[in-house]
Amino acid sequence: MTTQTHSTPLPDQSEVWCPPLGPVQEGGLARPRIGIAGIAIESSTFSPHISGVEAFTVRRGAELTAYYPFLEEGQELRDAAEWVPLMHARSLPGGAADPELYEAFRGEIVERIKGAGHLDALFFDIHGAMSVLGRQDAEGDLAQHVRQALGDGVLVSTSMDLHGNVSWELLESVDLITCYRMAPHEDEVNTKERAVHNLLTRLRSADGADVHKRCPLKAWVPVPVLLPGEKTSTRIEPAKCIYDQVPGVAALDGVVDAAIWVGYAWADEPRCQAYVVVTGDDETVITREAERLARLYWDAREDFAFVAETATLADGIEAAIAPEAPRPYFLSDTGDNPTAGGAGDVTWTLAQLLASEPLAAAPVRLVHASIFDAGAVAQAVAAGVGTAVDVEAGARVDHNAHGPVRLRGTVYSITEGDPVAGTQAVIQVGNVFAIVTERRKPFHHVSDFTQLGLDPAEFGIIVVKIGYLEPELFEAAAGWKLALTPGGVDQDLLRLGHSHLADGVFPFANPEEAPALRATIHRRQPAGS
């Protein structure tokens, strides 16, 4: 088992930002007209949560352009094109999207494309793991509708999360495609910038105005491996060394970009597995490199390990309350991680904490973050800070592992106005401080706690619904274990019950013979070519 220690330096982000654009070549497009559109959500099909309109932030017009730091006024990429912000919907990960809402979003994007006038290109900003009730490949469907609305003459550059999936239907509808190279996703903005940089570079080239020549080749290799993000963090090996290969491949002559997708483990769809795509103009090079990266990933499939030491919750509590345990000690409540698609209101862990006699007897204070329940928050607000309460909370959405938990304690704090969580209540039950939020919220930053009057440095144990710790919490943690808890993003994939994956996907199958891992070459051929 591999344990990540704090002595391992995180990558220097200054090394991965895009270089300046090259000059416009003769025959290229000096100021192309580029649309922006997409839908981004990571959806667990094992969670009963349904992602409806309340889950999404929808941006249009100037608000959408302002969403991207690299498109701020005065930035090189902003000035290099006429930007046409159409519509983008983004949600915190959760359950599958409501089908009527998805179709409404898709319909609006299509209509806005049709009404936008001439476009030279589109920046297609998606996640890659959007599940929609009743569909098996939502991004493939969206991409096909977008392509039909755009027509053949428009170049499409796609930015994705590395936990997305690259189906053939998606691949054949777009031209340039890339994804994050880091997990945790410290390069999210950089990846979107790279997708735009690649797009503009292509349009500025000598063939930029020739639709038949500007579409690059794509070498696509599905890799039959499906692992959770907590086993594929680029902080540790083998993912670190594999992803370290990607920038070098992208820099080769004849290559535009290279990307490796881990795939999304908590959706039961045929497209869910790892992928490699290398894009460029030299078929020999992109084929060789795509197959090489795919083999590296396949050969390492049994070496991927959790990013931290794992434990049952009971063993995690025992380790955390030990007198010699470093403080603060973090426990990841992995099964209900809302940023991986968990509902965020599974109460199993909190119930176990409240029932733990060793914890209750320990001279330590514990924070649990969090569960959402608007009704319970309203009761706490009505009671007021310092008042005793007896409320039931959580499990309104996902009650598969445990029903609502009873909180008989004192209202420690009430905090209003959080743009994500709404009103938040902290209820103290003995030495357990339970955070209850009005709406779903992930806790990734120290300020998420301090604004509630809970400084992690002053508490012995922090239990947070997360997988690998995000950077601020990673730095704050003196000790850490991944607790293997139940929920819609259970780390034990084999007990979830996948039944629609492609044949031969590891670890659901372990074929004696290695797959061929041969690249399929695709170049979109506009009509008349």
N, C-alpha and C positions, 0 to 999 in steps of 0.2 A: 504494500500500500504506500502511495506517495503522499507525503505531507508537504504543503507549501509553507515555507518560513518567510518571515518578514525581511530576511537578509537578501532575498532575491530582488534585484532592482526591476522596476517596471520599465518598459521601453520608453525611450526618449521620443516624445511625439514630434519634436522638431525635425526628426529624420524622415517623417513619412508624408509631409505635406507636399502638394503638387508643385512642380516647377513653373516658372512663367510660361505663358503661351508662346509658341513660335510665331513667326510672321505669317501673314496671309500670303500663300503662294499664288502664282499666276494661275488663274482658273478656279481658285478657291473662293469661298464666300466670306466677304469682309465683315458683314454684320447680319448673320442669319436671323430668322424669326423663329424662336424656340418656345414651344408650349411646356407647361409644367402640370402634371396630373398624377394621381395614384391613390391607392387605398392601402393602409398599412396597419395590420394587426397580426398578432401571434395567437392562435386559437387552439385550445385543448379540446379534443372531442371526447375526452374522458371526464370533463367537468360538466356538471348540469347547468352551469352559468350560460346564459344567452347574452351575447353582446348586442345591445340595441342602440338606439340613437343617443341615449344618455352616456354611452361609453366613448363616443367619438368626438374629437375636436375637428371641425370642418373649417378649412381655410380657403379663401378665394381672393382674387385680385391682389392688391398691394400687401394684404396681410400674409398671403402665401409667399410672395417674393421675399418679404422680410423674415420669413421662417428660416431662410438659409443665410448664415453669416457671410458666406463667400459671394452672395449676390447683393450685399449692401452697397449703397451709393459709393462710388469711388473705387470699388474693387475691380480688378482686371477682368474677371469673368462677367461681372455685371455690365461693363462697358463693351464687351466683345459681342453682344447680341442684343436683339430686341426681344425681351422676355414677355411671354404671354401667359400669366398665371391663370390656369383654368379652375381646377378644384382638386383639393387633396383632403382626404379624411384619415385621421390617425387616432388609434385607440391604444390604451393600456392593454397588454395581453389579457386574455380572458377565455371565455367559452366561445363556441362557434357563433358566427355572426347571424343575425336574423336575416332570412333569405329575402324578405320584402325590402328591408333596408339596403341590403347589398345591391339588389336590382335597381333601387332608386339611385344609389350612388353611381353605379355603373351607367345608368341611363343619363344622369346629369353630366358625367364626364364625356360621354359620346356626343350629347347635344352641344356641349360647350366646344368640343373639337370641331363639330360641323359648323358652328357659328363663328369660329375664330378667324376665318379667312385663311389666306395662304400661310402654311407653316413649313419651314425647312426641316425641322426636327422636333422631337419631344423628349423631355427629361421625365422618365417614367419611374416614380419613386414609390416602391412597394416594399413589403417585408418578405414575402415568400412562404409564410406559414399561415395564411388566412384560410380558415375553414369556414364554410357556409353550410348551414343545415340543408341536406339534400344534394350536396355537390361533392365531388371528389378532387377537383382541381380548380379552386376559385381563381387563382392568379392566371392560370392558363386561359380560363374563360374570359377574364377581364382583358388580358392581352390580346386575345383574338378579336374582341369587340372594339378595342382601341385601334388595332391595326385596320380593321374594316372601315372605321370612321376616318382614319387618317389617309387611307389610300396607300399605294405602293411607293410613292416618291418621297416619303418622310422617313428620316433616320431616327431610330428610337434607341436611347441609351438608358439602361436600367440599373438602378442601385438597389441592393438587397441586404438583408441581415444574413450572416453566415449560417443561421439556423433555419433559413428558408429552404425551399425545394425547387429544383429546376426541371420541370417536366418538359417533354418534347414540345408540347403545345405552347408553352411559354417561350421556349428557346426559338422556335421557328417564327414567332411573331415580332421579335425584337432583333436589334442589330448588335449593340454593344451591351455587355452585361458584366457586372462585378458585384462583390460583396465585401463585408468587413473582413479584416485580417487579424482581429484581436477579440478575445473573449476573456474578461469583460470587454464591452464594446467601446473602448476609449477612442476608437478611430471612426465612430459613426459619421461625424460631420465630414471628416477627411474622405471617407468612401463616397459620400454624395458629391463632394467636390471633384473627386477623381472621375466619377461618371460624367460630370459636366465637362471637365477638362478634356477627357477622351473624345467627347462628342464635338467640342469646338475644334480640337486638333484635327479631327477627321474632316470637318466641314471646311477648315482653312487650307487643307492640302490641295495639291494640284488637281485632284479628282473630286474636290469637294462639291462642285456643281454638277457632277455627273452621277446621277442616281444609280447607274449600272456599275460604277466602279467604287463608290464610297462604302457600299455594304461589305464589311469584312467577312472573312471565314471564321467559323466557330468550331473548335474541336471539343466535343461533348462526351464525357465519360461518366455514366452512372456507376457508383461504387456501392455494392450491396452491404453497407454497414449503417447501422442506425444507433447512435449513442446519445445519452443526455449531455447537455452542455456542461454539467458539473464534472464529466469525465473527459471533456475535450477542451479544457481551458488552455489558452496559449501561454499562460503563466508557467506551465510545467511541460515536461516531455510526456509523450512524444509529439503532442500538438505543436509545441513551441518550435521544434526543429523543422517540422513539416511546413508550418506557416512561414518560417523564416526563409524558405525556398521561394516563396511566391513573388516577392519584389524582384528578385534576380531573373526569374522567368519573364516577368512583364517587361524587363529592361532589354531583353534580347532583340536583335535585329529581326524584323518581320513579325514582331509580337506587339499587340496593342495593350492587352491586359491579360491577367491570369487570376483565377479565383478558385477557392475550394469551399464548398458548402458542406457543413456537418449534417444538415437536414434537421427536421423537427420530429422529436421522438414521441410527442404526446398527441399526435393525430394518427388516426387509423385509416390511412389512405395509401393507394399504390405508389404515389409519387414520393413518399417519405423515405429517404435514404440520403447518402452522401453523393456529391457530384463534384466533378472538376470541369471547368470550362476555360480554355485558353483561346483568346481571340487575336486575329492578326491576318496577315496577307501571305505569309510563307507557310504553305500547307505542311511541308515536311517538319518544320520547326514546331509549329503548334501541335501537330499530332504527337510528335516525340515527347514534348514536354507535358502535354495533358496526360498521356499514358504513364509517364514516369511519376508524376505527382499522384496519380490514382493508385499506382502500385505501392508507393510509399505509404499511403493511407491504409490500403488494404493489409499490407504486411504488418502494420503496427496495430491492427484491430484489437489484439488481445493484450496490448501493452498500455492501452489507455486506462488511466486510474483516476479516482476521485481527486479533486483539487485539494482536499483536506482529509484528515482522518475521519472515518465514518463511525457511527455508533447508533445503537438503539437510543430512544429518548431516555430510557431509564439509565443506561450506561453514561449517556451524555450528562444527565443531572448529577450522577455520582462523581464524574470527573470534575464538573464545574463547581461543586460544593466542597471539594477536597480542600483542606486548609492550605495546601501548597499550590493550589491552582492560581495562575497569574490573573490579574484583574485589569480591565474587565474581560470576562470570559464569554465568548459568543457561541451560541448554538444556532445553527441554521435549521429552521423548520421547513425542510425541503419539499415536502409533499404538497404544500398549499402556497407555493411561491406565486404571487400574482403577476410577476414579470416574466413568468414562463407559461402562464395560462391558467394558474390555479384560481379558484373562485375568490379566495381571500377571506372566507368566513368559516372555514373548517375549524371546529372547536376541539378536535381530538387532543391536540398538544396542550392547549390551555387547561382542559379538564384534567389531564394527567399531572400537570404542574400543581394545580390546586389540591389534588388528592395525594400528592407526594409527602409522606411523613418525613423522610430524610430532609427534603427541601424545607419544609415548615420548621424543622428543628435547627436548621443551619443558620449561623450568624451572618447572613448575606441577604441582600435585596436583589430582586429579579424584576426585569421589565419584559413584558411580552408584547411584541408588535407584529401584528395586531389582528383584530377582527372588525368587520364593519356591520353595523346594525343601527339604522337611523332611529328606530323605536327606542332602543336601549339608551342611545345618546340623549334623546329627548327626555327620557326619564331622569337621567343624571343631571341634565340642565335644570329640569324642574325642581329637583331636590336641592341643588346648589353645592358649591365647594364646601367641604368639611362636614357634610351631612351623610348619615348612614343610608345606604340603599340596599335593596334586594331586587335585582333584575335578572332576567334571562336574556342572553345575547348570543348572536351568531347562529350558524347553521340554518339560515333562512333560505339560502340557495343550495349549498352543498351539505347535506346531512347524512351522506353515505357512511361516514366513519363515526359520527357522534352527533347527537342532537344539540339543541341550545345549551349553553353552559350557564350555571347559576352563579352570579356574582353577588355575594353578600359581604359588603365592605363599606368603604367610605369614598366619597368623591374627592379625589386628590387634586384634580385640576380640570378646568373647562377651557378650551381654546377654540375660538371661532375664526372663520375667514380663510382657512386653507383652501387654495384654489382647486386642489385635487380631492382632499378628504372632507371638505366642509367643516362642520363642527366636530371637535374631538374631545372625548372624555377619558380621563385616566381614573380608574377605580382601583383602590388599594384593598386587597384581600390578604391580610396577614403581611407576609414579606413579598407578595407578588403584586406588581403594579401592571394592571391589564389596560392596554390602550384599545379603546373602542371608537371607531370612526363612523361618520355619517355615510361616507361613500368609500369605495375601494381605494386603497392607497398603498403603494410600496414604500418601505422605509429604507432609503439608500444613503442618507446623509446624516451627519451628526446633528445638524440643525433640525432635522425631522423630530429628534428627541428633545433637544434643548428648548424648542419653542413650547413644549408641553410641560416644562419645568423638570425635565428628566435629563440630566447630564450623564451620558454613558460612563464617563470617567469616575463618577461617584457611585456607580452601581456595580455590584459584583458580577452579575450575569445578565446578558442581553440575549433574549430569544427573538429572532426575527424571521419572518416568512421570506426566505430568500434561498438561493442555492449557493454559488460562490459569492463571497462578499464583494460588494462594489468598492471602488478604490478607497473612499473615505473611511468606511467601516473596516476594511482590510487593514488600514493603517492604525485605526483605533483599537483593534482587537489585540490583546496580549496573549489570549489563548482562543482556540476555535475548534469546533467539531461540526461535521455535517450530521445532523440527526435524520435518520431514514424514517420519515413519518408518512402516514397515508394522505391521500388527496388526489386531485386531478392531474398532478404532475409528479406522481410517485416515481422515485428514482429506480425502483425495482420494476423495470419495464416488463419483465416476463409475467408479472402478476396482474398487469392491467388488462390483458385479454385482446391484444391486437389480432385481427382476423382478415384484414384487407391489404396487408403489405404485399409487395412483390415477392416472388419465390426466392429463397436462398439468402435472405437478408440476415446478417449477423447482428446480434447474438440469438435471434429467434431461430436461426438455422446456422449450421457450421459445416458447410460442404467440405468433403475431403479434398476436392480439386479446386484450385483457385479459379475464379472467374477470368474470362479472357481479357477484360478491361481494355477493349479496343475502342478507339475514338471514332465517333461518327462525325463526319464533316458536314457542316451546313453553311450555306450562304443564301440569304434571302434573295430571290430572283424577282425583281420588280417586273410587272407585266410588260411584255414587249422586248425583254432582254434576250 
